[in-house]
Amino acid sequence: MAAEQCHDRRRDAAPTLAEYPPFYGLQTLLGFRDKLRPRPTVSMQATVRPFFASAPNGRGTHQFRMAAFILLATTLLVSVAAYGLDYYTLDKIDRPHSPKHKLLKPGGRIGLPLGIVGFFLFLGLFLYPLRKRWAWLGKQGSSRHWLDVHVLLGSAAPLVIALHSSFKFNGLVGVAFWIMMAVGLSGIVGRYLYTQIPRNLTAAELSLHEAREMQEQLAKALEAQRLFSKAELSMLFRFPTPEQVQHMPLFLALGCMVGIDSVRPFHVAALRRRAMDARGTLTTLGGFLPAGNAELENVVEIARRKASLAKRILFLSRAQQVFQLWHVVHRPFSYSFAVLATVHVIVVMLFGLL
């Protein structure tokens, strides 16, 4: 991507590849070749750790903010739900007689602010597609961070709106709510698909080439280690053949991708158990938690990353097809809910139904 005039492109790889977050870490592996041969164990430990380090651009701050928002939202939702549990379980006829009715009804002192918060959470969802069309906003932060916020808002908004409506989903409001639930669930699927493919076609072709080079370097790192045999590692690489993947129906391919990712933690745990005694197995909860052995964790992480990368390369074209289909479904639902939510707010404000 950055080589010119027959220069060695490896020295330019770090600043260039840093612009592609989904493949961050490739620059530390492009010079792996010379380090692996002299002393396998030492070089492996020396080079794997930088590769698995966190990406730059304030990722630690971003993760802290996300965790703070999740904690705040969870505290709010659980507190309101616990306080109003006896009210929400009442029949509609009995609710007006409850002492909590004035607080928790949609226009109550608690219900109304929840509706306002939910509406603004929903408006915040449109900042993510807006940044693609607004140059200034597009320069603020990274796409991955924006997508994380987008998914988080989309997950929180339906829950807040459910409390605002006091779990009454009738008429137009009910239609809008279930559309919003569909948008939220499809957003989670979209977030998963986003992690499987590059962001655009040009980047996909370049990144696919680099990803295959990265896969070769990871394979060499696994060959250098002495903890596990190829037979023991093979369970991480039980994939369909490329021909089978290409002939799969799209939804079957998506299910296969999810299935492979779901069983990988169990395979990783099995690897750890092979290298540990009974005490180590117990302290790591059967191998699901990291062990205290740095060399073991380095090898396990290399194997896990190689398996994940191999699966992404194998399913890349199918993931792109599913992602295109996902856009066809996700966007109309989002826009239709925007219309219904706006109509609801206007009606409430005009007719004083609060």
C-alpha positions in Angstrom: 0.0 0.0 0.0 2.8 2.4 0.6 5.8 1.0 -1.4 7.1 3.0 -4.2 10.4 3.2 -6.3 11.2 -0.4 -5.3 11.6 0.5 -1.6 11.2 -2.2 1.0 7.5 -1.8 1.9 7.9 -3.4 5.3 9.3 -0.2 6.9 6.2 1.7 5.6 3.8 -1.0 6.8 3.3 0.3 10.4 2.0 3.8 9.7 0.0 2.6 6.7 -1.7 -0.4 8.2 -2.5 1.6 11.4 -5.1 3.3 9.3 -7.0 0.0 9.0 -8.3 -0.9 12.5 -9.8 -4.2 11.6 -6.3 -5.4 10.7 -4.3 -3.5 13.3 -1.3 -5.5 14.4 -0.2 -6.6 10.9 2.7 -4.2 11.0 4.2 -6.1 13.9 4.0 -9.3 12.1 5.4 -8.2 8.7 8.9 -8.4 10.1 8.3 -11.6 11.9 10.3 -13.8 9.5 13.8 -12.9 10.8 12.8 -13.1 14.4 11.2 -16.6 14.4 14.2 -18.6 13.2 17.0 -18.1 15.7 15.3 -18.9 19.0 11.7 -19.9 18.5 10.5 -19.6 22.1 12.1 -16.2 22.9 11.2 -14.6 19.6 7.7 -15.8 19.8 7.2 -14.2 23.2 8.9 -11.0 22.1 6.8 -10.5 19.0 3.4 -11.8 19.9 2.9 -9.4 22.8 3.1 -6.2 20.7 0.8 -7.8 18.2 -1.8 -8.4 20.8 -1.4 -5.0 22.4 -4.4 -2.7 22.3 -4.8 -0.5 19.3 -3.9 3.2 19.6 -6.2 6.2 19.1 -7.5 6.3 22.7 -9.0 2.8 22.8 -8.5 2.6 26.5 -10.4 5.8 27.0 -13.1 4.6 24.6 -13.5 1.3 26.6 -13.7 3.2 29.8 -16.5 5.4 28.5 -18.4 2.5 27.1 -18.1 0.6 30.4 -19.2 3.8 32.3 -22.3 4.1 30.0 -23.2 0.5 30.4 -22.9 0.7 34.2 -25.0 3.9 34.3 -27.7 2.5 31.9 -27.8 -0.8 33.7 -28.2 0.9 37.1 -31.0 3.1 35.8 -32.9 0.3 34.1 -32.6 -2.2 37.0 -33.5 0.5 39.6 -36.7 1.6 37.8 -37.6 -2.0 36.9 -37.2 -3.1 40.5 -39.1 -0.2 41.9 -42.0 -0.6 39.5 -42.1 -4.4 39.4 -45.4 -4.6 41.4 -46.9 -1.8 39.2 -45.8 -3.3 35.9 -47.4 -6.7 36.8 -50.8 -5.2 37.6 -53.7 -5.4 35.1 -54.4 -2.3 33.1 -57.6 -1.8 35.1 -55.8 -1.9 38.4 -52.9 0.4 37.5 -54.7 3.7 38.0 -55.4 2.7 41.6 -51.7 2.1 42.4 -49.9 4.8 44.3 -47.1 4.5 41.8 -49.3 5.2 38.8 -48.6 9.0 38.8 -44.9 8.2 38.7 -44.6 5.3 36.3 -47.3 5.9 33.7 -46.0 7.1 30.3 -46.7 10.7 31.2 -45.7 10.4 34.9 -42.8 12.0 36.7 -40.6 9.0 36.0 -42.2 7.7 32.8 -42.0 11.0 30.9 -38.3 11.5 31.5 -37.7 7.9 30.4 -39.5 8.7 27.2 -37.4 11.8 26.5 -34.2 9.9 27.3 -35.3 7.0 25.0 -36.1 9.4 22.2 -32.8 11.1 22.3 -31.0 7.8 22.5 -32.8 6.9 19.3 -31.8 10.2 17.7 -28.2 9.4 18.6 -28.3 6.3 16.5 -28.4 8.5 13.3 -25.1 10.1 14.1 -23.3 7.0 12.8 -24.8 7.1 9.3 -24.6 10.9 9.4 -20.8 10.9 9.9 -20.5 9.1 6.5 -22.0 12.2 4.8 -20.6 15.0 7.0 -16.9 15.4 6.5 -16.2 17.2 9.8 -18.1 14.5 11.8 -16.3 11.8 9.8 -13.0 13.0 11.1 -14.0 12.7 14.8 -12.9 9.4 16.2 -12.7 6.0 14.5 -15.4 4.1 12.7 -15.1 1.2 15.1 -15.7 3.4 18.2 -18.6 5.1 16.5 -20.1 1.7 15.7 -19.7 0.5 19.3 -21.6 3.6 20.5 -24.2 3.0 17.7 -24.8 -0.6 18.8 -24.9 0.4 22.5 -27.5 3.1 21.9 -29.6 0.8 19.8 -29.5 -1.8 22.6 -30.4 0.6 25.4 -33.1 2.6 23.6 -35.7 -0.2 23.4 -35.3 -1.0 27.1 -35.7 2.6 28.1 -38.8 3.0 25.9 -40.3 -0.2 27.3 -40.1 1.3 30.8 -41.5 4.6 29.5 -44.5 2.8 28.0 -44.9 0.8 31.3 -44.9 -2.3 29.1 -48.1 -1.4 27.3 -47.6 -1.9 23.6 -50.9 -1.2 22.0 -51.8 0.6 18.7 -49.2 2.8 16.9 -46.9 2.8 19.9 -46.8 -1.0 20.0 -46.0 -1.2 16.3 -43.2 1.4 16.8 -41.8 -0.5 19.7 -41.6 -3.9 18.0 -40.0 -2.3 14.9 -37.5 -0.7 17.3 -36.8 -4.2 18.8 -36.2 -5.5 15.3 -33.8 -2.7 14.6 -31.9 -3.4 17.8 -31.6 -7.1 17.2 -30.6 -6.6 13.6 -28.0 -4.1 14.8 -26.3 -6.8 17.0 -26.2 -9.0 13.9 -24.7 -6.1 11.9 -22.0 -5.5 14.5 -21.0 -9.1 14.2 -20.9 -9.0 10.4 -18.9 -5.8 10.5 -16.1 -7.6 12.4 -16.0 -10.3 9.7 -15.3 -8.1 6.7 -13.4 -5.0 5.7 -15.2 -1.7 5.4 -15.2 -1.2 1.6 -14.3 -3.1 -1.5 -10.9 -1.5 -2.1 -9.8 -2.0 1.4 -11.1 -5.6 1.3 -8.8 -6.6 -1.6 -5.7 -5.0 0.0 -6.5 -6.3 3.5 -7.2 -9.8 2.2 -3.8 -10.0 0.7 -2.2 -8.7 4.0 -4.4 -11.0 6.0 -3.1 -14.0 4.1 0.4 -12.9 4.7 -0.5 -12.5 8.4 -1.9 -16.0 8.4 1.4 -17.4 7.0 3.3 -15.6 9.8 1.0 -17.0 12.5 1.4 -20.5 11.0 5.2 -20.1 11.3 4.8 -19.0 14.9 2.8 -22.1 15.6 5.4 -24.3 14.0 8.0 -22.8 16.2 6.2 -23.6 19.5 6.7 -27.0 21.2 3.8 -27.1 23.6 1.2 -28.6 21.3 1.3 -31.0 18.4 -0.5 -30.3 15.1 -3.0 -32.9 16.0 -3.8 -31.1 19.2 -4.2 -27.8 17.4 -6.3 -29.3 14.6 -9.6 -29.0 16.5 -9.3 -25.2 16.2 -9.2 -25.5 12.4 -12.1 -27.7 11.6 -13.8 -25.7 8.9 -15.9 -26.5 5.8 -14.0 -26.6 2.5 -14.0 -23.5 0.3 -16.3 -25.3 -2.1 -18.8 -26.1 0.6 -18.8 -22.5 1.8 -19.4 -21.1 -1.6 -22.4 -23.4 -2.2 -24.0 -22.8 1.2 -27.2 -20.7 1.5 -26.5 -17.3 2.9 -28.2 -17.9 6.3 -26.6 -21.3 6.6 -23.2 -19.7 6.0 -24.0 -17.1 8.7 -25.1 -19.8 11.1 -21.9 -21.7 10.4 -19.8 -18.6 11.1 -21.5 -18.0 14.4 -21.2 -21.7 15.3 -17.5 -21.7 14.6 -16.9 -18.6 16.7 -19.1 -20.0 19.5 -17.2 -23.3 20.0 -13.8 -21.7 19.7 -13.6 -20.7 23.4 -14.3 -24.4 24.3 -11.5 -25.5 22.0 -9.1 -22.9 23.5 -10.0 -24.2 27.0 -9.3 -27.7 25.9 -5.9 -26.7 24.8 -5.1 -25.1 28.1 -6.2 -28.2 30.0 -3.8 -30.3 27.9 -0.9 -28.3 29.2 -2.0 -28.0 32.8 -2.3 -30.3 35.8 -5.5 -30.7 37.8 -4.7 -27.7 40.0 -4.2 -25.5 37.0 -7.4 -26.7 35.4 -9.3 -25.9 38.6 -7.9 -22.4 39.0 -8.6 -21.5 35.4 -12.2 -22.9 35.6 -11.5 -25.7 33.2 -9.2 -23.7 31.0 -11.7 -20.8 30.3 -9.6 -18.3 32.2 -6.0 -17.4 31.4 -3.3 -19.4 33.0 -0.3 -18.0 34.9 2.1 -19.5 32.3 3.1 -16.7 29.9 4.5 -19.1 27.2 1.3 -21.1 27.3 -0.9 -18.0 26.9 1.3 -16.8 24.0 0.9 -20.0 22.1 -2.8 -20.3 22.9 -3.4 -16.7 21.7 -1.5 -17.3 18.5 -3.6 -20.4 17.8 -6.8 -18.6 18.6 -6.0 -15.6 16.4 -4.9 -17.8 13.5 -8.1 -19.8 13.7 -10.2 -16.6 13.8 -8.3 -15.2 10.8 -8.6 -18.4 8.8 -12.3 -18.5 9.3 -12.7 -14.8 8.3 -10.8 -15.4 5.1 -12.8 -18.5 4.3 -16.2 -16.8 4.8 -15.2 -13.4 3.5 -17.2 -13.4 0.3 -20.3 -14.9 2.0 -20.1 -12.4 4.9 -20.0 -9.5 2.4 -23.2 -10.9 0.7 -25.0 -11.3 4.1 -23.9 -7.8 5.1 -25.4 -6.3 1.9 -28.6 -8.1 2.6 -28.6 -6.9 6.1 -28.5 -3.3 4.9 -31.6 -3.9 2.9 -33.4 -5.0 6.1 -31.9 -2.7 8.7 -32.3 0.6 7.1 -36.0 0.5 6.2 -36.8 -0.6 9.7 -34.8 2.2 11.1 -36.4 4.9 9.0 -39.9 3.5 9.6 -39.4 3.7 13.3 -38.1 7.2 13.0 -41.4 8.2 11.3 -43.6 6.5 13.9 -41.6 7.9 16.8 -41.8 11.4 15.4 -45.5 11.1 14.8 -46.0 9.9 18.4 -44.0 12.8 19.9 -45.9 15.4 17.7 -49.3 13.9 18.7 -48.4 13.9 22.4 -47.2 17.6 22.2 -50.1 18.8 20.2 -52.9 17.1 22.1 -51.5 17.3 25.6 -51.8 13.6 26.2 -49.0 13.8 28.8 
